[in-house]
Amino acid sequence: MSEHKQNRFLPYLREDRLPHIFCPGCGNGAIINAFLVGMEKAGMDFENIAMVSGIGCSSRIPGYLKCDSLHTTHGRALSFATGLKTANKDLDVVVFTGDGDAASIGGNHLIHAARRNINLTVICINNNIYGMTGGQISPTSPKGSFGTTAPYGNRDTPFKLAELVAAAGATYSARWTTVEMENLVLSIKKGLENPGFSFIEVATQCPTYFGRKNKLKTPTAMAAVMKANTVFKSAADRMRPKELEGKIVVGEFAKTQRDEFTENIDKISVEKYGKKTIINSAYETEL
Amino acid sequence: MAEEFFIQGNEACAKGAIAAGCRFFAGYPITPSTEVAETLARELPKVGGSFVQMEDEIASAGAIIGGSWGGTKSMTATSGPGISLMQENIGYAFMTETPIVIVDVQRGSPSTAQPTMAAQGDMMQARWGSHGDYEPIALSPSSVQEFFDFTIKAFNLAEKYRVPVFVMADEVIGHMREKIVVEDDIEIVPRKRPEKTENYLPFENIENGTTPMPAFGDGFNIHVTGLTHDERGYPDTNDPETHDKLIQRICDKILNNKDDICSVQSENCEDADIVIVSYGAPVRSVVEAVNRTDKKVGYVKLDTPWPFPDEEVAKLTANAKDVLVVEMNLGQMYYEVDRVCKRNSNVHLMGVIGGLLPTPDEILDQINRLGGN
């Protein structure tokens, strides 16, 4: 038997937690890979990364990565991340979330984190369905798609997350798919480098639930549909709404600069009172 | 040298938080607690701390848990509607053993009810508000001085036991103004940093059930989850033994240390026919009534309603024919007192709602109705 070549990212993983819980064909593995490549390309120190997540399949990712990781309550990852980053702005805080977590139960936190332009990098894995609970429709499920809670087809109009977050004030927002790995990696790199709120939506396949409910039974079939329906933003900008129905528009929706939330907090202390924030002050006997 | 201030209860709470080492506050405006947030918004920058007005109380609770793992003593303040919203994240803090302080300046309830009136209707929410089994600590101040002192004590207990601690104040204490004395040798409990050893387990059962807590960024690379987890912090959700061991430990670390945590104050209980049990603002009227009556009446003041001080209350009421519980709800701590005292005494409730503090005269009426000498 030939020996497996050790994956070079293995040192970043909590090997003692493997095997993982993700289904065969799930996009999460490829997205973890894209994140680690993007992180290396950005020259980030993995040791300085802290991860926060909510509830759902995508939110399980930080549990497999060997960094400080806070696996929180459903939808609330961004509020925990806001506290963590404010308490210690030297940390590079990355949030893994999904469409249900970020856009349904956590929708309010999402727009407010974007509004504040707090320096967080959010990877939102959008599989258009609730995977962990077994295939219910989500706020990004396409109109007409099927889920266990939409047995007659989804009648609601989905959110366009990358556009929503851009409109809410994020300084970086992009959407890619799991069949657009190079662009995704580049976006993750940019998101990590952006000193503000960065949101990267990744459209991904969930063959187990979305696929099964929507006659797309294999990951390859889902990838093929995703690829066929992908339109670059530059092209989409010239298309009519009718032509864009059922399409996944990929590209960057916000790429700008403005003042960052935790910097602003520090400014008041430093400029007005000459007081620098003491990191890890909870351990101090005297302040 | 000790300093004196004439300030409002909510301001005293904020002052106590800063004295205790709180350097992060996240909150949402709500009457009658808002002055805690307003004071900290003004004062925290002066000591290099951070104030964040969050989008709601759910986010406020989440943010202070994040802040605490970021190595900073963290607090929020709210009232009934906000405490209801915070419950899920408070449960998360119990499960992940995150030290935080939650100030609840209670108002008329349920729902939005009476924003500017006092009540003690959230006592059971502090005890059982989040789903599942856990053991909370709650302190109830009866004066502005105590609101200051108990806020400090709340931080110290939170750090010592890695647990959320409630300060259960009410509108009367929050908004009244009194003189407070701030000593210059306030006892502060700093967080304990774990040793970086090969086999460090962040959720191990050591030191009386409370394992030292690292901050994110310390290099421990720990996983923190609200799922049932083993000593490494890794999810292990289907093993009954892992769950039992974890939940027993997070309960026992409080229950086994009740001697250290619980605090009551009492007067004249030894030979009293009637003992009044109360906490928070109503204690002020109880003390006055006990001073005025000719009968043999004593009182017990619960500084820490949670964990309920069973032994102390049982001991102090052992000789009383009647026990009267005075509280500003229709019976919450009453059931705890009844549980502990009913073998020896008749336990009665004076439950006052509507928002006004029960007066000494009203309490004297109750005393007279109970008879005795």
Interface residues (C-beta under 8 A of the other chain):
Chain A: R14 D16 R17 E47 N48 A50 V52 P62 G63 K66 C67 D68 S69 L70 H71 T72 T73 R76 L78 S79 F80 A81 T82 G83 L84 K85 T86 A87 N88 D90 L91 N108 H109 H112 T262 I265 I268 S269 K272 Y273 K275 K276 T277 I278 I279 N280 S281 A282 Y283 E284 T285 E286 L287
Chain B: G21 R23 F24 A26 P45 K46 V47 G48 G49 S50 F51 V52 M54 E55 D56 I58 A59 S60 A61 G62 A63 I64 I65 G66 G67 S68 W69 G70 G71 T72 K73 S74 E88 N89 Y92 P99 E159 I188 P190 R191 K192 R193 A215 F216 G217 D218 G219 F220 N221 I222 H223 V224 T225 G226 L227 R232 Y234 P235
